[in-house]
Amino acid sequence: MVTRHGQTGRSDSLIRVSRFAHPAGDRHAETPPHERPPLAPDDLNRINPAIWPRTSGRTDGALTIGGVDVRDLARDHGTPLYVFDEDDVRSRMRDWVNAFTGSDVHYAGKAFLCKEVVRWLDAEGLGLDVASGGELAVALSVGFPPERITMHGNNKSAAELRRALDAGVGHIVVDSFDEIARLGYLAAEKGVRPKVMVRVTTGVEAHTHEFIATAHDDQKFGLSLSSGAAAEAVRRILALPSLELVGLHSHIGSQIVDTGGFEVAARRLTTLLVQIKDEHGVVLPELDLGGGYGIAYIDDDEALDVKTIADGLREIVENVCRSAGLPVPRLTVEPGRSIIGPGGITLYEVGTVKDVEGLRTYVSINGGMSDNIRTALYGADYTAVLASRESDAGPMLSRVVGKHCESGDMVVRDCYLPADLAPGDLIAVAATGAYCRSLANNYNYLPKPAVVAVSDGRARVIVRGETEEDLLRGQL
Ligand SMILES: Cc1ncc(COP(=O)(O)O)c(C=O)c1O
């Protein structure tokens, strides 16, 4: 491997990213140590099908997705640009629905939500999780069936709860004693009886290859199983005639590629189901095991096999319920990233290429932590390629950085790009469909990029890019 000035870099050992535990809570990546860069890939032009959208490839050297050349996308829509492969996303929706026949698949809208994605969900027969009044508004704005919506959140306001009740959402997942009282009151006031689930903190925290089955009660989400808070929540709900308790909910982490953590969580939830039956004579009919199913971001990552996860989860739930003498509840899963992540890429234009002698080359692109904050926020890994052409130049250890006023503003921490990379080239970053547009911000007054969907050789804008006028709107 050479840097831009020809020095030999450290490519001697491939560092397999170690994923380790961290304080519990919702988090959308692992934090790798990155002590040394990975090995350069054999072929810098390769579009690894495990990482890139299902319809992507190279035509005349340029990256194409959905039959559309990224150079045309950049010309017609500008950069940075979020590009979604509609066929990829919709086929993953179908994969989940087919693998989970007899169960409910609720897409976690926080991963990325817009009107068009809601239309795709509706057409493909999925449910939808929303975590705020705003996400609920997006779903309702295009007529998504409210009974297929679950409302989440650790601090839903009275206004958000009222809106959910007015809409008649299918489920509300309650997250605190305060909320139980608030929702009970609002439902009674309105004369309705919403279906509720209790979000249970099982003490299991899972990310990719590891899970920790102790000591993760210290977080803002859910009601603790071990402290008895979850059981107390059940008591309080059952005492309120305006609420219908239908099940328990648990979400154990992110980027999970095996079922070990789910098994421990399901066992623990089952102990509570048994306790509820013994104490109240009530058998809860539903169990929601949340989301967190992993995808491949870099060559080394394992991609999740949906069918394996589906069969594994079903078997786990059946086994733990059978051994506890309980009927098998209806299962719900809430995948976000694994549906929307792999089908999305971000397209950037290279502005400057700066070599820091003997270390690496900094490739500045025209976006950054405003359109993808995951790398800066929690050290996420990504794959980037030169997208506007092929190159047979040697590999150049690169850091793809943004244009923001933060030295931690990077999109791809370590990758190899061709040593002839130059300003004006287009770079594509793979697997940016989840938690990039939804976490986008306007730092340094950068407008949020447009989102286009590509399919069958055509591209159409599904979210308009912001303009400076948008940024100034509302300022007095
Ligand atoms: C309750 C709940 N369900 C589902 C998800 C979706 O997780 P993922 O996108 O990793 O599948 C999350 C993510 O934070 C969550 O908090």
The ligand as a Gaussian input file, in Angstrom:
#p B3LYP/6-31G(d) Opt

LIG

0 1
 C      -37.593000       0.017000      20.079000
 C      -36.793000      -0.094000      18.849000
 N      -37.213000      -0.910000      17.871000
 C      -36.515000      -1.038000      16.715000
 C      -35.346000      -0.333000      16.505000
 C      -34.644000      -0.497000      15.196000
 O      -33.348000      -0.968000      15.323000
 P      -32.528000      -1.353000      14.022000
 O      -32.628000      -0.227000      13.067000
 O      -31.128000      -1.547000      14.526000
 O      -33.148000      -2.603000      13.477000
 C      -34.869000       0.518000      17.500000
 C      -33.619000       1.265000      17.300000
 O      -33.139000       2.021000      18.059000
 C      -35.610000       0.648000      18.711000
 O      -35.207000       1.460000      19.677000

